[in-house]
């Protein structure tokens, strides 16, 4: 009969877990046992509840292996470099890109402002030749796979200067 069906209440944990916004089963059990909320029946099946949306929501990325902060043995052994931009607002001189170089050992940072991505190589050459003249050598550079870094002109320049060019793994900012 229709009226009897209306009064029957399902008493499984999964239903109430979903009704109460995917509440933790332990908290749900406390609600029932301590009679904090009236009308919730004694629940069955709490020990075997597996809620797919809750499990998905709790997924986390596995931690990366701890990499030593310093991967070099001396100043200019390894220099990381990257290009940012275009910036929404250009500088007074019309520059919209920021070229950043960081020495791995000392964390000394050089910043160059450039007009266009195509100016990156020229800016790098000027910087590298200045550093080599002042300090004696530049052993390795590391960059992403951007076309401003991965091109024939860069390969030729690095070979001429004896600089090893390494590339970071794609889509891994922790590298």
VOBA-1610 file (N, C-alpha, C; in pm, whole numbers, padded with zeros to 5 digits, always signed):
BEGIN
Unk+00083-00118+00000Unk+00000+00000+00000Unk+00088+00125+00000Unk+00037+00232-00062Unk+00114+00354-00087Unk+00154+00425+00042Unk+00065+00436+00140Unk+00094+00509+00263Unk+00200+00436+00346Unk+00198+00305+00347Unk+00298+00228+00422Unk+00436+00246+00360Unk+00442+00251+00228Unk+00570+00268+00160Unk+00629+00406+00193Unk+00545+00506+00206Unk+00589+00641+00236Unk+00654+00647+00374Unk+00606+00569+00468Unk+00658+00573+00604Unk+00783+00488+00623Unk+00812+00398+00530Unk+00931+00315+00546Unk+01055+00399+00515Unk+01159+00381+00596Unk+01281+00460+00581Unk+01397+00364+00557Unk+01473+00391+00451Unk+01592+00309+00427Unk+01694+00342+00535Unk+01755+00239+00585Unk+01848+00261+00696Unk+01991+00220+00662Unk+02028+00232+00536Unk+02166+00197+00504Unk+02254+00323+00509Unk+02376+00301+00550Unk+02472+00409+00570Unk+02497+00486+00441Unk+02504+00417+00329Unk+02536+00484+00202Unk+02434+00593+00169Unk+02305+00561+00187Unk+02200+00659+00157Unk+02216+00783+00244Unk+02232+00764+00376Unk+02243+00878+00466Unk+02376+00952+00447Unk+02479+00880+00413Unk+02609+00942+00382Unk+02591+01041+00266Unk+02519+00999+00162Unk+02495+01087+00047Unk+02400+01200+00082Unk+02292+01169+00156Unk+02194+01271+00193Unk+02258+01384+00274Unk+02353+01349+00356Unk+02417+01449+00443Unk+02546+01502+00383Unk+02552+01508+00252Unk+02664+01573+00184Unk+02795+01498+00193Unk+02787+01364+00190Unk+02906+01278+00195Unk+02982+01295+00326Unk+02905+01302+00433Unk+02962+01315+00567Unk+03047+01192+00601Unk+03153+01212+00676Unk+03240+01104+00722Unk+03155+01002+00798Unk+03175+00874+00770Unk+03094+00767+00830Unk+03107+00768+00983Unk+03224+00797+01034Unk+03244+00802+01179Unk+03157+00912+01241Unk+03148+01028+01175Unk+03064+01137+01225Unk+02916+01101+01212Unk+02883+01034+01105Unk+02745+00990+01082Unk+02702+00892+01192Unk+02790+00800+01226Unk+02762+00703+01333Unk+02744+00776+01467Unk+02826+00878+01492Unk+02811+00958+01615Unk+02675+01028+01619Unk+02631+01081+01504Unk+02500+01146+01499Unk+02389+01052+01543Unk+02397+00928+01496Unk+02294+00829+01527Unk+02306+00783+01672Unk+02425+00741+01713Unk+02444+00684+01846Unk+02420+00784+01958Unk+02456+00909+01937Unk+02438+01012+02040Unk+02305+01085+02024Unk+02225+01041+01926Unk+02093+01099+01898Unk+02099+01251+01884Unk+02200+01298+01811Unk+02218+01442+01788Unk+02110+01493+01693Unk+02073+01410+01595Unk+01970+01447+01498Unk+01854+01349+01512Unk+01733+01403+01530Unk+01615+01317+01541Unk+01571+01268+01403Unk+01524+01145+01396Unk+01469+01092+01273Unk+01564+01008+01191Unk+01689+01005+01229Unk+01785+00922+01156Unk+01782+00784+01221Unk+01748+00680+01145Unk+01738+00545+01203Unk+01876+00486+01233Unk+01878+00375+01307Unk+02003+00301+01327Unk+02049+00254+01190Unk+02174+00277+01160Unk+02223+00251+01025Unk+02297+00120+01015Unk+02288+00059+00896Unk+02355-00068+00871Unk+02457-00051+00758Unk+02565-00125+00767Unk+02662-00129+00657Unk+02770-00023+00660Unk+02792+00039+00773Unk+02892+00145+00781Unk+03035+00098+00765Unk+03060-00027+00804Unk+03197-00079+00798Unk+03240-00113+00656Unk+03145-00126+00564Unk+03183-00165+00428Unk+03148-00059+00324Unk+03130+00065+00367Unk+03097+00173+00273Unk+03219+00212+00191Unk+03204+00207+00061Unk+03307+00256-00032Unk+03236+00355-00123Unk+03268+00482-00106Unk+03202+00587-00183Unk+03298+00637-00291Unk+03266+00610-00416Unk+03355+00647-00528Unk+03381+00798-00533Unk+03277+00885-00523Unk+03306+01030-00527Unk+03397+01076-00413Unk+03380+01018-00293Unk+03467+01056-00182Unk+03611+01012-00208Unk+03627+00891-00259Unk+03762+00843-00290Unk+03829+00928-00396Unk+03753+00967-00499Unk+03809+01053-00603Unk+03849+01188-00547Unk+03765+01242-00461Unk+03793+01373-00402Unk+03914+01374-00311Unk+03951+01258-00259Unk+04065+01249-00168Unk+04194+01212-00238Unk+04189+01194-00370Unk+04310+01157-00442Unk+04408+01273-00436Unk+04533+01238-00419Unk+04638+01340-00417Unk+04750+01295-00509Unk+04829+01390-00552Unk+04945+01359-00635Unk+05053+01304-00543Unk+05119+01199-00587Unk+05226+01139-00510Unk+05339+01240-00496Unk+05396+01248-00377Unk+05505+01342-00355Unk+05624+01307-00442Unk+05696+01410-00482Unk+05816+01391-00562Unk+05932+01355-00470Unk+06026+01280-00524Unk+06145+01248-00447Unk+06216+01377-00411Unk+06273+01380-00293Unk+06347+01498-00249Unk+06472+01512-00334Unk+06482+01625-00402Unk+06599+01653-00485Unk+06685+01751-00406Unk+06815+01729-00403Unk+06899+01824-00331Unk+06876+01965-00384Unk+06870+02062-00291Unk+06846+02200-00332Unk+06953+02248-00428Unk+07077+02210-00404Unk+07187+02253-00489Unk+07235+02132-00568Unk+07230+02142-00700Unk+07271+02032-00786Unk+07404+02060-00854Unk+07477+02155-00799Unk+07604+02194-00860Unk+07713+02202-00753Unk+07836+02209-00799Unk+07950+02207-00707Unk+08017+02342-00690Unk+07988+02435-00781Unk+08050+02568-00772Unk+07965+02670-00848Unk+08001+02796-00831Unk+07932+02904-00900Unk+07946+02884-01051Unk+07838+02903-01122Unk+07828+02890-01268Unk+07852+02748-01320Unk+07841+02651-01231Unk+07844+02511-01274Unk+07712+02480-01345Unk+07601+02536-01293Unk+07469+02516-01352Unk+07388+02644-01336Unk+07333+02693-01446Unk+07248+02812-01444Unk+07113+02773-01504Unk+07007+02799-01427Unk+06870+02775-01474Unk+06822+02902-01542Unk+06747+02887-01651Unk+06696+03007-01717Unk+06555+02984-01769Unk+06478+03093-01768Unk+06340+03085-01815Unk+06297+03222-01867Unk+06194+03220-01947Unk+06140+03342-02005Unk+05995+03354-01963Unk+05956+03471-01913Unk+05818+03496-01874Unk+05760+03603-01966Unk+05634+03589-01999Unk+05569+03691-02078Unk+05487+03631-02190Unk+05423+03713-02268Unk+05426+03859-02262Unk+05344+03912-02146Unk+05396+04016-02083Unk+05325+04081-01973Unk+05214+04168-02034Unk+05106+04185-01959Unk+04994+04264-02009Unk+05033+04410-02029Unk+05116+04460-01938Unk+05158+04599-01946Unk+05305+04601-01982Unk+05339+04675-02085Unk+05480+04683-02124Unk+05549+04793-02045Unk+05681+04780-02033Unk+05759+04880-01960Unk+05766+05010-02041Unk+05822+05112-01981Unk+05837+05241-02049Unk+05917+05222-02178Unk+06014+05133-02176Unk+06096+05107-02294Unk+06031+05011-02393Unk+05907+04969-02368Unk+05836+04882-02460Unk+05869+04734-02444Unk+05921+04695-02329Unk+05960+04555-02309Unk+05847+04480-02239Unk+05817+04361-02292Unk+05705+04282-02240Unk+05746+04145-02188Unk+05872+04109-02199Unk+05920+03978-02155Unk+06027+03995-02048Unk+06033+03897-01957Unk+06133+03895-01851Unk+06214+03766-01867Unk+06343+03781-01886Unk+06436+03669-01902Unk+06512+03655-01771Unk+06496+03541-01703Unk+06553+03521-01570Unk+06657+03409-01575Unk+06772+03433-01514Unk+06879+03334-01505Unk+06917+03322-01357Unk+06925+03198-01307Unk+06955+03175-01165Unk+07071+03077-01154Unk+07177+03118-01082Unk+07289+03028-01057Unk+07245+02927-00952Unk+07258+02799-00983Unk+07212+02693-00895Unk+07287+02693-00762Unk+07415+02718-00765Unk+07499+02707-00645Unk+07478+02826-00549Unk+07485+02946-00602Unk+07477+03065-00516Unk+07336+03124-00509Unk+07249+03084-00599Unk+07114+03139-00615Unk+07117+03286-00660Unk+07231+03332-00704Unk+07239+03467-00759Unk+07150+03471-00883Unk+07075+03578-00898Unk+06976+03588-01005Unk+07001+03710-01093Unk+06998+03688-01222Unk+07007+03795-01320Unk+06871+03808-01387Unk+06828+03930-01409Unk+06700+03954-01476Unk+06725+04048-01593Unk+06676+04010-01709Unk+06687+04091-01830Unk+06547+04115-01885Unk+06519+04238-01921Unk+06390+04272-01980Unk+06410+04285-02131Unk+06324+04217-02206Unk+06339+04218-02352Unk+06204+04247-02419Unk+06212+04299-02541Unk+06092+04338-02616Unk+06012+04218-02667Unk+06083+04119-02718Unk+06018+04010-02789Unk+06089+03878-02759Unk+06018+03767-02772Unk+06080+03635-02751Unk+06202+03616-02838Unk+06198+03672-02957Unk+06309+03655-03051Unk+06437+03723-03003Unk+06428+03811-02903Unk+06546+03878-02848Unk+06615+03795-02741Unk+06557+03682-02703Unk+06610+03599-02595Unk+06753+03553-02624Unk+06777+03503-02742Unk+06909+03449-02776Unk+07017+03556-02769Unk+06988+03673-02822Unk+07085+03782-02818Unk+07114+03823-02673Unk+07009+03831-02592Unk+07026+03866-02451Unk+07110+03760-02379Unk+07083+03633-02410Unk+07161+03525-02349Unk+07307+03531-02390Unk+07334+03554-02518Unk+07472+03561-02567Unk+07549+03671-02494Unk+07490+03790-02486Unk+07555+03903-02418Unk+07584+03866-02274Unk+07485+03809-02205Unk+07502+03771-02064Unk+07611+03665-02050Unk+07604+03560-02130Unk+07698+03448-02119Unk+07841+03495-02145Unk+07863+03574-02248Unk+07999+03622-02278Unk+08052+03711-02167Unk+07965+03792-02108Unk+08006+03878-01996Unk+08045+03792-01875Unk+07963+03693-01843Unk+07990+03605-01728Unk+08117+03524-01751Unk+08136+03472-01871Unk+08256+03394-01902Unk+08380+03482-01891Unk+08371+03606-01938Unk+08484+03700-01929Unk+08517+03730-01783Unk+08414+03753-01701Unk+08435+03790-01560Unk+08475+03671-01473Unk+08411+03557-01491Unk+08429+03444-01399Unk+08509+03328-01455Unk+08532+03324-01584Unk+08615+03218-01642Unk+08542+03110-01716Unk+08429+03061-01663Unk+08358+02955-01736Unk+08213+02947-01694Unk+08135+02894-01784Unk+07995+02863-01762Unk+07979+02720-01811Unk+07955+02626-01718Unk+07957+02484-01756Unk+07827+02434-01815Unk+07715+02458-01743Unk+07586+02402-01787Unk+07476+02505-01773Unk+07380+02497-01864Unk+07257+02575-01851Unk+07141+02477-01858Unk+07032+02514-01792Unk+06912+02429-01796Unk+06792+02518-01825Unk+06711+02476-01921Unk+06593+02553-01958Unk+06479+02457-01993Unk+06363+02516-02018Unk+06253+02433-02069Unk+06274+02414-02219Unk+06178+02352-02283Unk+06191+02321-02426Unk+06136+02432-02516Unk+06126+02554-02464Unk+06076+02665-02545Unk+06162+02686-02669Unk+06098+02729-02778Unk+06172+02751-02902Unk+06279+02857-02888Unk+06262+02947-02792Unk+06364+03049-02771Unk+06493+02990-02715Unk+06485+02869-02657Unk+06603+02802-02601Unk+06648+02682-02685Unk+06556+02618-02749Unk+06587+02496-02824Unk+06586+02527-02974Unk+06700+02576-03023Unk+06711+02613-03164Unk+06856+02601-03210Unk+06876+02609-03339Unk+07010+02591-03398Unk+07111+02695-03350Unk+07067+02819-03337Unk+07158+02927-03293Unk+07207+02898-03151Unk+07117+02854-03063Unk+07155+02822-02925Unk+07251+02703-02923Unk+07222+02601-03000Unk+07308+02482-03005Unk+07448+02520-03050Unk+07456+02600-03156Unk+07585+02642-03211Unk+07663+02724-03109Unk+07596+02821-03045Unk+07663+02907-02947Unk+07715+02824-02829Unk+07631+02736-02776Unk+07672+02653-02662Unk+07790+02563-02699Unk+07787+02505-02817Unk+07899+02421-02863Unk+08027+02502-02873Unk+08019+02622-02930Unk+08137+02709-02944Unk+08196+02747-02809Unk+08109+02769-02709Unk+08155+02814-02578Unk+08180+02699-02480Unk+08150+02576-02521Unk+08170+02461-02433Unk+08068+02453-02321Unk+07948+02500-02348Unk+07840+02500-02249Unk+07747+02382-02278Unk+07723+02299-02178Unk+07628+02188-02192Unk+07487+02243-02168Unk+07395+02216-02260Unk+07258+02264-02247Unk+07167+02147-02209Unk+07108+02155-02091Unk+07015+02052-02043Unk+06874+02107-02050Unk+06777+02017-02062Unk+06638+02059-02068Unk+06561+01994-01953Unk+06473+02072-01891Unk+06388+02017-01786Unk+06281+01931-01850Unk+06227+01837-01772Unk+06122+01749-01823Unk+05995+01830-01845Unk+05922+01806-01955Unk+05800+01882-01982Unk+05696+01867-01872Unk+05627+01975-01843Unk+05519+01981-01744Unk+05558+01930-01606Unk+05681+01961-01565Unk+05726+01925-01430Unk+05794+02046-01367Unk+05716+02135-01306Unk+05774+02256-01249Unk+05870+02230-01134Unk+05862+02110-01074Unk+05951+02080-00961Unk+06092+02048-01005Unk+06117+02032-01132Unk+06250+01991-01178Unk+06346+02108-01177
//
